[in-house]
Amino acid sequence: MLLTIPAPSRVRIRSPGLSSAAVRATRWRPTSHVIEYPRASTAVINAAVSPVVGRYLDRVGDVYVMQSNGGMVAAAAARRRPAFMVESGPAAAVMAAAHRSRLLGIPRAVALDIGG
């Protein structure tokens, strides 16, 4: 499917029960699809999970949240970019294994997160 959008324009994604996300469209260039797809998919993920994350953070209060890169952010930052929390479970497992191995004095450790 090919979607042609006049440039510059704004694409607004709306759906009942979801947040809205605006994505700025630019003129297509031969390499732009490589850059634009991740930006668009991140905007869609943010719009889809933002209401759920917002309600959850309202319940738990002022906390720090694990991101998919292994870093921690305050609840306010997580609320603005909830897509960065996607896949935070595997990142948390790696960080926990590294911390635990340091506590046990194990200089080199292998960890396995098989999910569940």
C-alpha positions as a Markdown table, in Angstrom:
| # | Residue | x | y | z |
|---|---|---|---|---|
| 1 | Met | 0.0 | 0.0 | 0.0 |
| 2 | Leu | 1.3 | 3.4 | -0.9 |
| 3 | Leu | 0.2 | 6.5 | 1.0 |
| 4 | Thr | 0.9 | 9.9 | -0.5 |
| 5 | Ile | 0.6 | 12.9 | 1.8 |
| 6 | Pro | 1.2 | 16.4 | 0.5 |
| 7 | Ala | 4.1 | 18.0 | 2.3 |
| 8 | Pro | 4.2 | 19.7 | 4.7 |
| 9 | Ser | 1.2 | 18.4 | 6.5 |
| 10 | Arg | 0.2 | 16.9 | 9.8 |
| 11 | Val | -1.3 | 13.4 | 10.1 |
| 12 | Arg | -3.5 | 13.0 | 13.2 |
| 13 | Ile | -4.2 | 9.5 | 14.4 |
| 14 | Arg | -7.5 | 9.2 | 16.4 |
| 15 | Ser | -9.4 | 6.3 | 17.8 |
| 16 | Pro | -12.0 | 6.1 | 20.6 |
| 17 | Gly | -10.3 | 5.4 | 23.9 |
| 18 | Leu | -6.8 | 6.3 | 22.6 |
| 19 | Ser | -4.7 | 9.4 | 22.8 |
| 20 | Ser | -4.1 | 11.4 | 19.7 |
| 21 | Ala | -0.7 | 11.6 | 18.2 |
| 22 | Ala | 0.5 | 14.1 | 15.5 |
| 23 | Val | 3.2 | 13.0 | 13.1 |
| 24 | Arg | 4.8 | 15.6 | 10.8 |
| 25 | Ala | 4.9 | 14.3 | 7.2 |
| 26 | Thr | 7.6 | 15.5 | 4.8 |
| 27 | Arg | 8.2 | 15.0 | 1.2 |
| 28 | Trp | 9.3 | 11.5 | 0.4 |
| 29 | Arg | 12.9 | 10.9 | -0.5 |
| 30 | Pro | 14.4 | 7.5 | -1.5 |
| 31 | Thr | 15.8 | 7.0 | 2.0 |
| 32 | Ser | 13.1 | 8.6 | 4.1 |
| 33 | His | 11.1 | 5.4 | 4.7 |
| 34 | Val | 14.0 | 4.1 | 6.7 |
| 35 | Ile | 13.8 | 7.1 | 9.1 |
| 36 | Glu | 10.0 | 7.8 | 9.0 |
| 37 | Tyr | 8.8 | 4.3 | 9.8 |
| 38 | Pro | 10.3 | 4.2 | 13.3 |
| 39 | Arg | 9.1 | 7.7 | 14.0 |
| 40 | Ala | 5.5 | 6.9 | 12.9 |
| 41 | Ser | 5.4 | 3.5 | 14.7 |
| 42 | Thr | 6.7 | 5.2 | 17.9 |
| 43 | Ala | 3.9 | 7.8 | 17.7 |
| 44 | Val | 1.3 | 5.1 | 17.2 |
| 45 | Ile | 2.6 | 3.1 | 20.2 |
| 46 | Asn | 2.7 | 6.3 | 22.4 |
| 47 | Ala | -0.9 | 7.1 | 21.4 |
| 48 | Ala | -2.1 | 3.5 | 22.1 |
| 49 | Val | -0.5 | 2.9 | 25.5 |
| 50 | Ser | -0.5 | 6.5 | 26.9 |
| 51 | Pro | -4.0 | 6.2 | 28.5 |
| 52 | Val | -3.1 | 2.9 | 30.2 |
| 53 | Val | 0.3 | 4.2 | 31.4 |
| 54 | Gly | -1.3 | 7.4 | 32.6 |
| 55 | Arg | -3.9 | 5.6 | 34.7 |
| 56 | Tyr | -1.3 | 3.2 | 36.1 |
| 57 | Leu | 1.1 | 6.0 | 37.1 |
| 58 | Asp | -1.9 | 7.9 | 38.7 |
| 59 | Arg | -2.4 | 4.9 | 41.0 |
| 60 | Val | 1.2 | 4.2 | 41.9 |
| 61 | Gly | 2.2 | 7.8 | 42.4 |
| 62 | Asp | 5.7 | 9.4 | 42.1 |
| 63 | Val | 8.0 | 6.5 | 41.0 |
| 64 | Tyr | 10.8 | 5.8 | 38.7 |
| 65 | Val | 10.1 | 3.7 | 35.6 |
| 66 | Met | 12.4 | 1.3 | 33.7 |
| 67 | Gln | 12.9 | 2.1 | 30.1 |
| 68 | Ser | 13.8 | -0.4 | 27.3 |
| 69 | Asn | 17.3 | 0.9 | 27.2 |
| 70 | Gly | 17.9 | -0.1 | 30.9 |
| 71 | Gly | 17.7 | 3.5 | 32.2 |
| 72 | Met | 15.3 | 4.9 | 34.7 |
| 73 | Val | 13.0 | 7.9 | 34.3 |
| 74 | Ala | 10.7 | 9.8 | 36.6 |
| 75 | Ala | 6.9 | 9.1 | 36.2 |
| 76 | Ala | 6.4 | 12.5 | 34.5 |
| 77 | Ala | 8.9 | 11.6 | 31.7 |
| 78 | Ala | 7.4 | 8.1 | 31.4 |
| 79 | Arg | 4.0 | 9.6 | 31.0 |
| 80 | Arg | 5.2 | 11.8 | 28.1 |
| 81 | Arg | 6.9 | 8.9 | 26.2 |
| 82 | Pro | 5.4 | 5.6 | 27.2 |
| 83 | Ala | 6.8 | 3.8 | 24.1 |
| 84 | Phe | 10.2 | 3.9 | 25.8 |
| 85 | Met | 8.8 | 1.5 | 28.4 |
| 86 | Val | 8.0 | -1.2 | 25.8 |
| 87 | Glu | 10.4 | -4.1 | 26.2 |
| 88 | Ser | 11.6 | -2.8 | 29.6 |
| 89 | Gly | 11.2 | -6.3 | 31.2 |
| 90 | Pro | 14.2 | -7.8 | 29.4 |
| 91 | Ala | 16.2 | -4.7 | 30.1 |
| 92 | Ala | 15.3 | -4.9 | 33.8 |
| 93 | Ala | 16.3 | -8.6 | 33.9 |
| 94 | Val | 19.8 | -7.7 | 32.6 |
| 95 | Met | 20.2 | -4.9 | 35.0 |
| 96 | Ala | 19.0 | -7.1 | 37.9 |
| 97 | Ala | 21.4 | -9.9 | 36.9 |
| 98 | Ala | 24.4 | -7.5 | 36.7 |
| 99 | His | 23.5 | -6.0 | 40.1 |
| 100 | Arg | 23.1 | -9.5 | 41.7 |
| 101 | Ser | 26.4 | -10.8 | 40.3 |
| 102 | Arg | 28.2 | -7.8 | 41.6 |
| 103 | Leu | 26.7 | -8.4 | 45.1 |
| 104 | Leu | 27.8 | -12.0 | 45.0 |
| 105 | Gly | 31.3 | -11.1 | 43.8 |
| 106 | Ile | 30.9 | -12.9 | 40.5 |
| 107 | Pro | 33.0 | -10.8 | 38.0 |
| 108 | Arg | 31.6 | -12.5 | 34.9 |
| 109 | Ala | 28.1 | -13.9 | 34.8 |
| 110 | Val | 25.6 | -15.2 | 32.2 |
| 111 | Ala | 21.9 | -14.6 | 32.7 |
| 112 | Leu | 18.9 | -16.0 | 30.9 |
| 113 | Asp | 15.5 | -14.4 | 30.9 |
| 114 | Ile | 13.1 | -16.8 | 29.4 |
| 115 | Gly | 10.0 | -14.8 | 30.0 |
| 116 | Gly | 6.8 | -16.1 | 31.5 |
